[in-house]
Amino acid sequence: MKTKNLKMLSMRGYGLTRIFCTLLFLLGASSWGYAQQLQVSGKVLEKGTEIPVPGAAIVEDGTNNGVVTDFDGNFTIELTQENASLRVSFLGFKTELIAVKGESNVTIYMEESGQQLDEVVIIGYGAQKRTDVTGAVANLKAEEFNKGVVNAPEELLQAKVAGVRVTTSSGEPGAATTVTIRGAGALRSGDSPLYVIDGVPISNAATSPGGSNILGSGLPATSAASNPIAFLNPNDIASMDVLKDASATAIYGSRGANGVILITTKRGKGGKSKIDFNHYTAFSKIANKLKVGTAQDFGGGAIDTDWQDQIFRTGITKNYGLTYSTSGEKSSMLVSLSAFDQEGIIEKSGLKRYTGRLNTSFFALEDNKLKIDFNLIASQTENNSVPRTDSADTTGELITNTLGAVPTRPVLDASGNYSSGRTNPVGLLASTNDITETNRFLSNLTATYRFSPNFNYQVNLGADYSNGKREQELIPNNLEGVANNGTYAVGDVRATNLLFENFLTYNLTKGDNNFNFLLGYANQSFELESTSNSYLGFVLPNVSAIDNPTNAPLLSGLPRGTNSRTILESVFGRINYSYGDRLDVSASLRADGTSKFAKGNKWGVFPALAASYALINNGDGAINTLKTRVGWGQTGNQNVPGNPTQDAFEYVQLSETEVGVAKVAEGNPDLEWEISNQFNIGVDFSMLNNRLYGSLDYFNKVNEKMILFVASEPPAVSGEWINLPGDITNSGLEAFVSYDVVKSEDFNWTLSANGTYISNEVNLRDGEEFITGAINGPGLNGSFVQVVRSGEALGSFLLPTANADGTVSEESTIQGSGIPNFVYGFNTSLNYKRWDFSMNFSGVSGNKIYNNTAQFLNNVGDNVTRELLTETNDIPPGASDYYLEDGSFLRLANTTLGYDFDVSKVAFLDKFRFYMTGQNLFTLTDYSGFDPEVNTPRTQNGILSYGIDFAAYPRARTLILGINASF
């Protein structure tokens, strides 16, 4: 059945491709023609810098006769009229109208638009000036990104864009990052936005394996797989565009339900060849040690071991980047290499990343009708993890054993062995190795054929391949609470993503009426394979199984493996209409067909409609621009593992000699697309000669037909994927404002702020609810602290109230949510002559955190938190609101001071800048844990939890010294 589904989609794809190509040739046959009368050649340059402007449209005014400039800004055009004028346009620049006056050679200078509302914004399958955008779209350029040690591209956006919340699960190098756009709208994993890198949509599936239990004692798997897009070098990114509402994301159909982030990497520019070199060295220490009992609290003595000092260190990070770019008349090229080596603040932890990138473009055929773009990113990352687990246990977990170790215990005993007692954290760290290596290659080839300046055909071929391997070992040891004879585990994940898409664009102008038409077809396939094996017992105790796997020959349990393949086929179209510089209307439609669903439910159709009207445009009063926007759209989600319409089985170990097969999932042929309906109304404005500008939006997003895995109805004993009746609604307000306080030749000062208020509410069938938020530890196994319930927000804590005598109330009540209802950020930047200074703040409020770490320590009975040492009341051992804390915080995320040296007398230097950056300099919060920005995944039956803290890797405070040089 699965093979048949894939074939049906593929055959339909070939048919649509033939139709599309036929349409292409019919349209191409009607391409414009004209009589040759006067030839004019010239060059288009940026005013002030005289840098060539490649790709600028040169059109004979009043006709369809036109050409585009090459990479050096050159052009040649045959005019059809006497006394002709040339209309010269390029996104981000003011349109120029140049009278030829019989000249055969002209030089045209284009002035960059100085208005923020005229900046170029990348949208799905194209670009627009911000003044023409009808949806909720945010653009962030490289100079606006967050500064500091950045592990993953998402961190560049943190607290920079209204409506976008970026949270890393911990401070561990390469830790998973959660990005939520306009609220959490899913019960389970799969609510991440779609990432599109240089036109290639990326799968959010993990590219490296999760951890295995190598410690014994019934412990669960260790730390999770790392971030799937951490392979990108953040310094290679030129801009990031965030599509937030459905009117902007619906062009991506089934994958746009949670928003879309478009990542554009840097490219070669017109002008002379250039070499850029970047380097920084960073020094990181733990920002906030937890306060636990000291030797004095335990009666004093000669030994006073600070166990946190035993595992934490000053981590040193080094980053190097080298970029070469050049361009000629017909081509441009950029090559970059980078090396990133980060030491974590816990001994033995770290992240290494090596990347190489090639971007090349060239024109071909007469009048540069054909343009070819090729992008290649090759990356290798190596994660070194420490023995952590997201579940509480009395043994075998590094953070809890470190915090819980009594200070009167030495690290080593009199014989030089690791001291006995609860698992010795120093010994545990020395006895484990956990290495993940991931190789990834992302490439795409784009060909654009220009029938005329207004009529283009583009084909895009993309390939994304990754291979991740994780090896873990616990060498033979004499530690208590873990396996002593040695264990070894290895896992592999191989992912392939192939893309074919092509589309036509046509621009039509009649007086003040402007039309842009888009019609396209796409086919994308995803294949994911994984294997995992575990082994017990080392033959040679002093030989690493990672270096020599045959040293651990005894297979533990059954080998595991998965394989899945999905095909997504799409037809899409869009019409943009504008009338003068006042009215803009956009309508789009996309139909997606997936091999994941059964016949009758394969195809989802996702429409969108948006409009904007400029009440004031280029006004010369106090208000310069005032533009209103309204939009509605529908998107979908088919992010469900495997093939949910068919029964699923797995091998099980019945005895030492017998293996059986068990059904783990019932197929559901009635499963449908998850649907998201979104409405948005907003206003964009600029005032005071465009020095004060911003936007305000109201949004309402309703997710329905939510896909969830539940227990099957009897007599079946497994589960099945269903569309859950009900919905999740996110509604709220988001605002952004920026003010150029001072704008002069020598001194510039800008203040910016953004904030988002969100109301989240679940609506289910009467009486239906789901528990999640599992907490574990002594006396806590089987306890849950969160519930999904109608009328409440996701992540709601359901807890009894703690009494002073150690008892709890008979009934549990809703006591807040782990999701903040207000997320904000503000920043300032100053430039004085050659000096630059910036500060970026981030914060949240309205959320709670359940401190499972403190509860674990206090229940164990060894070392405990300082709060318990001074507590006068009895503390209930079970789940209660005693451990529920306010999660609000305000953080100085980063601040940078830089100086740009005068190199005018240094022949080989174009630029030399030195800078210092401080990261995570202070955090204002009442939370008693390591850090309030934490989200330990404590799911139950796949349902997400929010705001639970257990044994999270602490965050660092970092000082960075760096240079930027250009040659």
Disulfide bonds with the S-S distance in Angstrom:
none
